[in-house]
């Protein structure tokens, strides 16, 4: 059975819920948060029915934390 892609609002709600739960874990380090997020993303990818979408999702989430932080830093506006 083909499952329609989740709506952006539903995905946002899931991320917000995950962030809220993670916010309750003050003893966790940023590395632990990264690992929890990676596990959540991997689980999401594995649920995708289309092989190409799943492979693309897994490839995107497999980048290193350092690469991710460089990408995010490149999107932030420069400080005056």
matplotlib code that plots the C-alpha trace (Angstrom):
import matplotlib.pyplot as plt

x = [0.0, 1.4, 1.6, 1.3, 4.2, 3.6, 2.6, 5.1, 2.8, 2.8, 6.6, 7.0, 4.8, 6.9, 10.1, 8.6, 7.5, 11.0, 12.6, 10.2, 11.1, 14.8, 14.4, 13.4, 16.8, 19.2, 21.8, 22.3, 25.3, 25.1, 26.7, 23.9, 21.3, 23.0, 22.9, 19.2, 18.4, 20.3, 18.5, 15.1, 16.0, 17.2, 13.9, 12.0, 14.1, 13.5, 9.7, 9.8, 8.2, 10.1, 13.6, 15.0, 13.5, 14.8, 18.3, 18.3, 17.1, 19.7, 22.5, 21.4, 21.4, 24.7, 26.8, 28.9, 28.0, 30.9, 29.6, 26.1, 27.4, 29.5, 26.4, 24.3, 27.0, 27.0, 23.3, 23.5, 23.7, 27.0, 27.3, 27.9]
y = [0.0, 3.4, 5.9, 9.6, 11.8, 13.5, 17.1, 19.8, 20.7, 17.2, 16.9, 20.3, 19.0, 15.9, 17.9, 20.3, 17.3, 15.8, 19.1, 19.4, 15.9, 16.6, 19.8, 17.7, 16.0, 18.7, 16.1, 15.2, 16.6, 18.1, 14.9, 12.9, 15.3, 14.8, 11.0, 11.1, 13.2, 10.9, 7.9, 9.7, 10.7, 7.2, 5.7, 8.2, 7.3, 3.6, 4.2, 5.7, 3.2, 4.4, 3.0, 6.2, 8.5, 6.2, 6.2, 10.0, 10.5, 8.2, 9.8, 13.3, 12.2, 10.4, 13.6, 14.4, 16.7, 19.0, 19.2, 20.0, 22.8, 24.3, 24.3, 25.9, 28.5, 29.3, 30.1, 32.5, 36.2, 37.8, 39.8, 43.5]
z = [0.0, -1.0, 1.8, 0.8, 1.9, 5.2, 5.1, 6.1, 9.0, 10.3, 9.9, 11.7, 14.5, 14.8, 15.0, 17.6, 19.7, 19.4, 20.4, 23.3, 24.6, 24.0, 26.0, 29.0, 28.9, 30.3, 31.2, 27.5, 25.7, 22.2, 20.9, 22.4, 20.9, 17.5, 17.9, 18.9, 15.9, 13.6, 14.9, 14.5, 10.9, 10.1, 11.4, 9.2, 6.1, 6.6, 6.6, 3.1, 0.7, -2.4, -2.7, -4.4, -1.8, 1.0, -0.5, -0.9, 2.7, 4.1, 2.0, 3.3, 6.9, 6.7, 6.5, 9.5, 12.3, 11.3, 7.7, 8.9, 11.2, 8.3, 6.1, 8.9, 9.5, 5.8, 6.0, 8.9, 8.1, 8.7, 12.0, 11.5]

ax = plt.figure().add_subplot(projection="3d")
ax.plot(x, y, z, "-o")
ax.set_aspect("equal")
plt.show()
